[in-house]
Amino acid sequence: MISPVFVKFRFTPLLFLSALALAGCTETEKPEAAVDAPRPVKVVEVKVPEATRSLDYSGQVRARREMALGFRVSGKITERLVDVGDRVARGDVLARLDTSDYELQVRSAEANVAAAERQVETTELALKRARDLFAKNVTSKSSLEQAELSYNQAVAARDDAASTLDQSRNQVRYTDLTAAENGIVTEANGEVGQVVSSGTPVVTVAVDGEKEVLVAVPETDILAFQQGKAVDVGFWSYPGLDLKGKVREVAGSADLRSRTFAVRIGIPADERVLLGMTAMVQAAAAGGETLVSIPLTALAEMNRKPIVWTVDPASATVHARDVEVVSFNDSGVRIAKGLSAGDLVVAAGTQFMTEDLKVKMQADVVQSALSASADHVTMR
């Protein structure tokens, strides 16, 4: 007869192993059920490819004409009467130089003119005497000619001294830097006590009148900005202010550092547009290869190459497709190759996608895709 203790010891391990086997079977069945369940995804339908590209650049509002004003003579600045932002009118004095040396030159030139005048008077009297003596046959003709030559030389020296005096007086006037046109001061470089050379820009004045927007365009897009091309111009300070601009000037060569071309765009007069404001320029580039746009979240990567996950509406499975990315913008990604109108692209959750994975899409998207597919078959 078998002891009850022995029965308990013998059958308890068997029950334990049976429980483990049942638990293992239960846990292996759960993932299989989860795999079979379609994964909900959000998809977007690729629209008709864009026939044109939208080019967006930011620039700065500037005056069409700016004058960098400098003194016509050298010297030390004693006064600067304007600051950045001041309005000036034609003839207003903007800055002054020390006039001491130039006033001394004027005095010296005046003395030279006075001496030259005395010399002219002296030679004129000598000429008269020579003519009287020659008329009385007291002196020779050569003496008369010498007196005439001396007089002419004295007159020439007087005229030269007078010209030097005029130049000296002009230099005194040039020590005042004046505005040539009405406008607003945009730069003030010279400071009191600074010694400047003639022509060195001291004050820059933006002339009142037409304004323009200056933008830097890379060489890849410069052909889209031809002179006379119409563009749209907006402003960060005024979201509702949109003006129609026109390309007025395109630089003939690129900047050596940035490798961009300076493009000047004329804009209509508007009191709300101020100098220095940031402007947004939008232009269309026609031609070239057609592009499609997709959300940025739809772009994925596989084997270090950009891909998207497309959905087959008939089988509700996803498939990886290589794409060629052209550019990024506020609305998403521009694709040149790999997608066409009507394709369904996974827009969210791409990190969970695998090849031939069953997915569940929005009902309206599925219906639209199937209808489009049926229409395509009928047309064929």
Secondary structure as UniProt FT lines:
FT   HELIX           4..36
FT   STRAND          39..40
FT   STRAND          42..45
FT   STRAND          50..63
FT   STRAND          66..70
FT   STRAND          75..80
FT   TURN            84..85
FT   STRAND          87..88
FT   TURN            90..91
FT   STRAND          93..97
FT   HELIX           100..135
FT   TURN            136..137
FT   HELIX           141..173
FT   TURN            174..175
FT   STRAND          176..178
FT   STRAND          183..188
FT   TURN            192..193
FT   STRAND          195..196
FT   TURN            198..199
FT   STRAND          201..207
FT   STRAND          211..218
FT   TURN            219..221
FT   HELIX           222..224
FT   TURN            227..228
FT   STRAND          230..235
FT   TURN            239..240
FT   STRAND          242..250
FT   TURN            256..258
FT   STRAND          260..267
FT   TURN            271..272
FT   TURN            275..276
FT   STRAND          278..294
FT   HELIX           296..298
FT   STRAND          300..302
FT   TURN            303..304
FT   STRAND          305..312
FT   TURN            313..316
FT   STRAND          317..322
FT   STRAND          324..329
FT   TURN            330..331
FT   STRAND          332..337
FT   TURN            341..342
FT   STRAND          344..348
FT   HELIX           350..352
FT   TURN            355..356
FT   STRAND          358..360
FT   HELIX           363..379
//
